[in-house]
Amino acid sequence: MTKSDYDGPILEIDKLSISFFTRLREIPAVMDFSCVVQPGEAMGLVGESGCGKSTVALGVMQDLGVNGRIVGGSIKFKGRDLNAMSQEELRAIRGSEIAMIYQEPMASLNPAMKIGRQLMEVPMIHEGTSAAEAYKMALEVVTDVKLPDPERILKSFPHQLSGGQQQRIVIAMALMSKPALLILDEPTTALDVTVEAGIVQLVKALGKKYGTSMLFISHNLGLVLETCDRICVMYSGEAVETGSIEDVFDKMQHPYTQALFRSIPLPGADKNTHPLVAIPGNFPLPHERPKGCNFGPRCDYFESGRCDTGDVRMDEIEGDDRHGSRCVKFREIDWDAPITVSEAKEKAEIGEVVLKMDNLKKYYEVAANALFGGGDKKVVKANETLSFEARESETLAIVGESGCGKSTFAKVLMGLETATDGEILLDGNNIQDIPIQDRGTDIVSSIQMVFQNPFDTLNPSMTVGRQIVRALEIFGIGDNDADRQQRTLELLDLVKLPREFAERMPRQLSGGQKQRVGIARAFAGGARIVVADEPVSALDVSVQAAVTDLLMEIQREEKTTLLFISHDLSIVRYLADRVMVMYLGHVVEMGDTDQVFSPPYHPYTEALLSAVPIADTSVEKQQIVLEGDIPSAMNPPPGCPFQTRCRWKGDVADGLCDKDVPPMRTLANGHEIKCHLPEDVLARMEPVIKMAAE
């Protein structure tokens, strides 16, 4: 049978169960999972970490390792049972008819082989193509995935490309043999939001061009809305709801799907009047699943005697397009009932200025020949004339892509680096030239940090309690050990962790719990300023809501100034009072949240907003995909730093954008923008994000 003469479903998974076997027990990872992917259809697989999404994908690839086994059900590809195929048959299908794109592009590329050679291998191995023909095909797909100068790219090694370019090459490699099924496992998690937007557009367009069916695994509901036709929501190894995007997003019929949507910051959510609702409790471990419905212990509609007895089966919803729900009560629940909001919070009174930065610059000198240290020195301008103020009880968000200087600025503030020029004033005192080792305890405890990855910030060989006590000792808090032990328990109360966690080791905690310990430690010394560097990006959607809410609550009580570094503009819109947008070391826009999220925008802010995936079918967005990559900070463009990617450049006369760095100008009510665009052009700007009703 050739690739083209099959016309049934591309993928049929029926009552699939997959278990992993350890010396102690069998661990069921996926149970009773069914889904069908038709030709040309894109199916999104959504759920929290550990729900079995990737296990399903590995089952389709028949790559479950030594311990994994399919213990029930079947996976059919084009009508043939994959489980019954020999290794030779599987080898012929893998890579040619079923291709997979992984989360981390470098894991799929050979660092010692040029890109062209790696791409040419695919048709040469699978289809016996000649080298000349394979090179022509490689050139075509690299052009298809919109990479600049394809011939140069083919001659490059993987390390010479950016993360976004590497991921495009991996997509090109997967598409080389025009597979019937493409599996994408969180393909954009490691990428910037603007790069992600480009890749999402690309995957959609290429799927249409090649007629490829897709299984798209993600925990980002907005991304699934933008890329898929159908969705399957998984919880703890089972599919709990499946259907078309419209049916599931607009007429959800499972409590877990509803709870997921309530925990993500959609337009209209507000930290004071419409706070997010975190899902109570924790995700069950595979060997500790409850009887009956797996979601029962965390469900608002749980009914003892009904929800916790017997197996709950997937039930069809009449009148919809193959829409099903695994819930015994879905017909009785009022899905349109308004959400019961926990009491609306008072907006914190913004106080005096705590932190002031004035024309801060941070330059690094690097050898032009970095490998051998010879030759001239080059200057990397990581931060260029940063000026802003932050007040007591205020949340200031700092947004921008990787390499824009967000983390450099945080390092200078923390004292891990010293400033090249300019001032940092903490309560009126200069601290820009004091490295961390020379700072007094009062300064160190005043400025604390919550890091992106909670796994890297805790000492794996020390109990949670001991780590908090150590922080208290360093900050000189408490007269004796008993005082510090008591304060540790109070801090665990503050971050809503049980007191017995003080005796636990970090490995016994989930990601969200570890992040709470990191927050407790940051607040141990009564911090005035907390720098939160992407504090929720490594966490599941439902855990993000709880941790975000926690940060807000502590801020209200402690009157902390929160500097929230993020590239997720949905969360920024939800919790920031003011927003600072950075690009290539410059602050390009600054204002309160409403000003930054409505026109006129800096052209870069406009592109950032357009790139944010929003999980709401009633939202209409302008599609603005940035061309090209961020220029190198070692070799920035002349004039405006954004001019190489700006779609408004033609509206500025006399080639100003190429010649001069624009001045920071104030538009209205303190809204600042660093741009040459004339007033009449700014006034013409349309909102990027609109609700369909508007």
N, C-alpha and C positions, 0 to 999 in steps of 0.2 A: 504494500500500500504506500503510495507516495504521500508527501506531506499535504497535498491539497485535496485528495479525494475522500476525506472523511467529513461527514456533515452533522454528526451527533454532538453531544456535549464534549468539550475538550477535557474537562476534569469532573469526575463524579466521585465524591467521597461519601460512603454510606456506612453509618453507624460505626465509625472508626474508633477503636480504643488502642492507646499506646501506653505501655508501661516501661519503667526502667527498673532493673533488678540489681539490688545491692546485696551484700552478704546478709543483711538483717531482714530485709523485707522487699516486697514488690511495691513500687511507688507508681500508682496510676497517674500519668501526666495528662492524658486526653481520654475522655469517655464519651461514647455515643455521639460522635461528632459527624454531622452530615452537611455537605454543601455541594452545589453544582455550579460549574462555570461554563457558560455557553461560548461559542466562537465569537471572538471580538469583544467579550464582556470583561469589565474590570471589577473584581470582587475585593472589597476591603475587609481585612480581618483586624478587629479592634479589641483591646482589653488591656488590663494592667500587666506589669511584669509578672511572669510566673503563671499566666493563665493558660499557656499551652499553644500560643500563636506560632512561635518558631518551631515547636515540636511537630505541628501539623505540616509546616513547610519541609522540615527534614524528613518526615514520613513520605511526602510526595517525592522527594529526591532519593528515597530509600537510603538515607545516610544517618541512621540512628546510633551509630557507634556500636561498641561491644555490648553495652548494657541495655540498649533500647530494643524493644520488640513490639511489633503490631500483634495485639492479643485478641483482636476482634474486628469485624467489619472489613471493608475493602476500599482500595483507592484505584479507580480506573482512569487511565489516560487514553483518550480516543477509543474508549470501549474495551481496552485491554487491561487486565489486572496487573498492576506494577509489582505486587507482592509475589506473583507467580513467575516473574521473568527471571532469566538467568543473568549472571553478572555481565556477560557479553551483550545481551540485549539491552540491559540498563545502560551500559557504557555507550552504546550506539545512540540512545535517546538523550542522555544527559549532555547538556552543552549544545546539542544540535536541535532537539525538539522541545526540551524543557531547560530553560536557563535560569540561574538564580543570581540576584545582585544582593550583596551583603551590606551590613551597616558600615563597616570600616573599609574604605576602598583599598588601602594599602595591603589588607589581608588577601586581596585577590590578585595583586600585581607582583611580578617577580622583580625585586629591586635591581637585579644585575642584568636585566635584559631590556633592550630598547622597546619603546611602545609599539613601533611598527611590527617588530618581530613577534611580539606577544599577540597582536591582533591577527597577523597572517597565519599563525599556528592553527586558529580555529577552523577556517575552511580547508586548510591543507590536511589537517588530521581527520575532520569529519566528512569532508566531501572529496578529498583527493585532488583539490584544485592546484594548478601550477603556481609557482612563486609569483610570477608576473601578474596573474589574474588575482591572486590573493592580495597583492599590494594595491591593485586598483580598487578592490572591495574595501580594504582598510581605509584608503583615502576617502572613499564615498561615505563610510559610516562616520569617520571623524568630522567630515563636513556636515553630515546629518545632525550630529550632536553639538553643532554650532561652536566648534573650537576654532580660535583664530589661527591662521597660518598652518593648515593641516600638515604640510610637508615637514615643517620644522618640528611639529609635535611628534610625528612618527619617528623622527631621529632622536628624540629626547628620552632620557631615563625617567622613571616615575618620580624620583625625588626632585626633579626640575619643574614639576607641575604643582599648582596649588591643590588644596583638598577638593574644591569644586571641579577642577579640571580632571583630577584623578577619577572622581566619581563618574564624570562624563565618559571617560575612557572605559571604565568598567561596564557602563551601560552600552557603549559601542560594541564591546567585546561580546556581551550577552546577545546583542542583536545581529552579530555577524552572520549567524547561520539562519536568520529569520525564524526563531523558534515559534511553536504554536502556543506555548505557555511560558510566561515570564513571571518568576516569583521575586518580589522585592521585599526584603526584610529590613524595615526601618532605613531606607536608603538615604535619607537626608538628615538623620539625627545629628551627625557630626558637622553639619554645614551651617553657614550663616543663612539668615532668613531670606536675604535677597538672592543668594545662590540657590537656596532651596526652591524659591519661586520659579527660577529659570529652569531648574531640573524637573519640577512638577509639570510645567508647560511642555517641556521636551518629551517626557515620558508619555503624556497624553497624545501629543502630535504623532510620535513615532508608533504608538499603539495603533492609532488610526491608519497610518501609512502602511504598516506591515500587517495589519489585521490580527495583531497579537492579542491573546487573552492574558489577563493579568490577575495575580493574587498579590494584593498589596497589604503588607503587614505594617501596622502603625499603632501608636497609642494616641496619635493626634487626630481628633475627629474632624477638625477643619481641613486637614490634608486629605483625608478620605473623601470628604464632601467634594473637594476640588478634582479628585482624580478618578473616582470610582462610580460605577452604575449601581452596584449593590453593596450591601454591608452585612457582615456577620459579627455580632458582639459576643465575645467570649468571657466567661468568668469561671475561674477555678477548674479548668479542664473541659468545660462544656460550652456549647453554643447556647446562649440564653435568648437571643433574638436575632432574626435574620429577615431580610426583605430588601426592597428597593431603597435607595437613598431617601427619596421623598417620604415613603411610608414610615421608615424608622425614625427619621429626623423630625417629621411633623406629626406623626401619630404613634409615638412609641408605646409599646404594649408590655414592657417588662420593667419592674422596679429598679433593676441595676442600670439599665439604659437611662432611665429618668434621673437616677442619682448621679451618674456620670455627667450628664448635661448640667445638673445643678452645681457641680463642683468646678466648672470651667468659666472663666470670665468672659462672657459674651457681651456685646454692646448693650448698655443699659444696666449692667451690674455696677454697684457702687458700694465702696467699703463701709459707708455709714448707713445708707438707707436700704440697699439691697445686697447684703453681704452674701458671699458664696456659702454653700452648705456642704461641709465635708461629709464623706460617708463615715458613719460611726464604726468603731471596731477595727479589726485587722483582717487582712486576707488570710484564709485558712491554709495551713500547710497541707500538702497532698495526703499525708497519712492521718490528718486530724480533721478531715472534712466532716461536716455535720450530717445527720440522717436527713433524708428527704432533700429539700432544696438547699443547694450549697450557699445561696445568698441569704437564706433564712435569718441567721443570727444578726445580720446587719440591715434587715429590711424593715421599712416603716409599716408595711402591710402584713407582717408575719402573724399567722394564726396557729396557735398550738393545736396539735391533733390533726391539722390538715396539711400544713406546710412541712412538717417534720416526720411524715410517715411515707414509706414506699418511694419508688422512683418517680421523679417528675419528668414527664415526656414533653417533647416539642409538640405544640398544638397549632393547627392552622388558623389563620384569621380570615374569615370569609370576606370576599369582595376585594381583597388586596392582591398585589402581584407577588405570589409565593412568599407571603409574610407569615412568620411563625414566632411563637413565644413559648418559653419553657417556664410557665407559671400557672399554678392551679387557680389563681384568683383574677387573672387579667381581665375577665369579662365583667367582674364586679367592681373594679377600681374606677374611681372618677379621675380619669387622666387629665382633665382640664381644671381640676380644683386648684385654686391659687396656692402658692407655696406658703407654708406657715413660717414667717420670718422670725428668727430669734430677735429679741427687742432691738430696734434701730439704735445705733450707737451715736453718741454725741460727737460731733466733729471736734477734734482736739484744737484748743486755742494755740495758734502759732505764736511762739514767743520771740525773744531777742535773738540777734545774730550770734551763732555759736562759732561758726567757721567762715572764714573769708579767704578767698584766693584772689590774688591780684597779679595778672600777667605772668602766671606760672609757666616756665619753660623747662622741659627736660630733654636734653640732647645726649645721645650716646656717640662716642667715637669708636668706629670699628675699622680694622684694617681692610683696605680695598681688596686685597687677596687674603680672604679670611682663613684659607687652608694653611698657608705658610707664614702668615703675618707680615709679609713683605709689602712693599709698595706704599702708596699714599694712604692717608687716613681719610675715611669718609664719615660724614656726620649723619646720624639718623635722628630726625626731629620727631621724637615720639609724642611730645606735647608742645603745642605752639600757642603761647599767650592765652592761657586758660584763666578766665575771671568769672567768679560767681560767689554768691553768699548762700549759706544754709542756716536755717533758724531752728530753735528749739521746737520739738514735736512735729517737725516737717519731714515729709518724705520727698527727697529729690531723686528722680530717676536719671541715670546716665545711660544713654542708648547709642548703639552704633555697631558696625560689623567688627569681626576679629581684626586686630591690627590698627584700630582707630585710636588707640591710646588710652582706653578705659582703665585697663589693669595697671599701666605705667603710672597713671595719676594716683591710683589707689596705693601703689607701692611708695610713692613719694609722700603721700599723706601719712602712711603707717610708719615712715622712717626707714623702710627697707632700702630706699634710694634717697639721695639728697637732690634738691632742685638745682638746675643750672642757672636759673634766674627767676626773679619774681618773688612774691611773698605768700606764705600760708600763715594765717593768724587764727589761733585757737583761743577764744575768749580774749582777743586783743594782743596775745603774745605770739611773737614770731617763732615758728618751729620748723621752717623749711630747711634749715641747715643742720638740724640736730639728728644724727643717725640714731636708730633704735637703741643701740647699746649705751648711748649717752643720755637718753631720755629718762626723766624721773618717773617713779612709779605712778604719780598722778597723771602724767601725760599718757603713759602706756595704757593705764586702765581706762582713760577717757576715750581713747580711739581704739575700737576693737573691730574684728573682722569675722564674718561668717562666710566660709568658702563654698565653692561650687560643689565640690565632691566630698560628701561627709565621710567617705571610706578612707580618704587620705589624711584626714586631719585629726583622727583619734589614734592614740598609741595602742596598738593591738594587744600589748602585753600588760596593760594596766586597767583596773576596773574603772567603770564610769565614774563612780564616786571619787576615786583617787585622783582622776584627771581634773575634776572640778576643784577638789581640795588644793591641788597643786597651783591652780590659777589663783585661788584665794590667798595662798601663801605668798605668791609672787606679788600680788597687789597689796599685801600687808593688811588683809582684812581678818578680823577675829583675834581675840587675845590668846586663845589656845586652840588645841586640836578639837576639843569638844564643840567650841563655838563654830569652827569651820565645818564640822560634820553637820551641825544643825542648819547652817546657812546652805550647805549642799542640798539637804532635803527640801529646804524652802525653794531653792532654784529648780529642783525637779518638779515641785508643785507648780511653779511658775510656767514651765514648759509642758505641763500636763502629762508628765510621765509618772508611773507608780514609783513610790519611794524605794521599793525593793530593787529597782534598776541600779541603784548605787552599787550593788554587789555584783552586777553582771559585767561580762567582758564585751567589748564592742562587737565581736563576731556573733553574739547572741541577739543582736538588735537588727531590725530592718533598716533600710536606707532612711526612711522618714524619721525613725526613732533616733538614729545616729545624728541626723541633722538637728534634732531638738537638743541633743546633748551639746552640739556645737554652739547652738544659740544660748543655752544655759551658761556655757563657759564664757561666751562673749559678754554676757550681761553680769557676770560674777562680780566685776569690780565697779558696778554702777556706771557703765559706759555712757558718756555724753553723746558720742557719735558712733554709730555702727555702720561699717561698710559691708553691705551684703553683695557679694560677687556671684551673680547668677545662683542664688541660694536654693532655687527649686527646680533648676533645669534638669538635674539628674534624678528627679523623683517622679513617681507616677502622678497622673492627673488628679486622682482623688486625694493623694497625700499632699500635693501642691497646695490645694485649697486649705487644708488644715494648718500647714506650716506658714502660709501667707497670713492666715487669720491670726495665728499665734504671734507673729512678728508685729502685727497691727495692735493687738491687745497689749503686748508688753510695752510698745511705744506709747500707748495712751497712759499706762500706769507710770512709766518711768520718765516720760517727756523726752524720749530719745530723739536725736536727729538721725534719720535713716538715709544713707546714700545707697540707692538700690541700683546696682549695675545689671543690665539685662539686655538681651536682644529680642525678648518676647514682648511685643508691644501690647498684647491683650492684657497681660498682667500689669504692665506699666500704666495702662489706661485705668485699670481698676484701682490701683493703690497709690499712685503718685500724686502729690500736690503740685509739683513742678517738674518739668522735663528738660534735660539738656541733651541735645543731639550732637554727637561727635563724628567727625570724618577725617581720617588721616592726620590726627593730632590737633585739629581745629575744632572749636565749638562752632557749629554752623547754624544752630537755632536754639533758642532758650525762651521758655515762657511757662505759664501755668498749663495744666494738662489740657483744658478746653482749648486754649489758644493753639497749642502744638497739634492737636488732633483735628483742627478745622482750618480751612484755607483763610488767608494765604499761607502756603508752606514754603520752606526751603525746598528746592527740587529734590534733594536727597531724602528729606523727611517724607515727601510725597511718595517716593519710590519705596521707602521702608514700609509705609502704611499699606501700600498696595500689595506688598509681599506677604503680609500676615494672613495665614489661613484662618478663616472664621467659620465655626461650626454652626452656621445659621442659614437656612435656605432663603430667608427673607432679606438677606444682605446682598446688595449689589455693589460690586467693586470695579473701579477702573483697573485695567490690566496694564501695569507699567513694569516691564522686565528690564533691569539694567543690563546694558551690553558691556562686555569686557570685565576684567577683574580689577580689584582695588590696586592702584599703583603702589609701588614699593616706597616705604618711608625713606629709604636710602636715596631714591631718585624721584622725588615728587614732581608732578607736572608744574610748569611755570604758571603764574597767575592764580586763578581760583583752584583749590585742590580738587574740586569735583568736576571741573570742566571737561575731562575726558569721557565722562559717562552721562553728561547732562542733556536732557531732551529739550530744554528751554534756551540753550546757548544761542540759537539763531535769533532770539528776541532781544539780544543785547548788542548795541551798536559799537562800531570801531574796534572790534576784536578785544574789548576790555577784558573778557574772561581769560584770554590767553596771556595777557600782560600783567594785570595787577591782582593782588589778593584783595577781595572785596572788604570794605570796612564793615564792622558790626553796626547795624543801624536799628533804631527802635521804631517799631511800627505803631503800636497802640498799647496803652496800659502795660508798659514794661515788656512787651513781646519783642524779642530781639532776633535778627536774622542776618547772616553774613552772606550777602548775595548782591550781584550787580543788577538784577532784574528791575526795570522801572516800575513805578507805582501802578500804572494802568495795566501792566501785564499781571502783577500780583493780584490786582482786583478782579481779574478775569478767571482766576483759578477756581476749578470746580471741587467739591468735596470728593475725596477718594472713596470713602465708605458711606453708602447710603442705605437706609432701610427701604425696602420695596414700597412701603406705604407713603414715603416722603414725596 
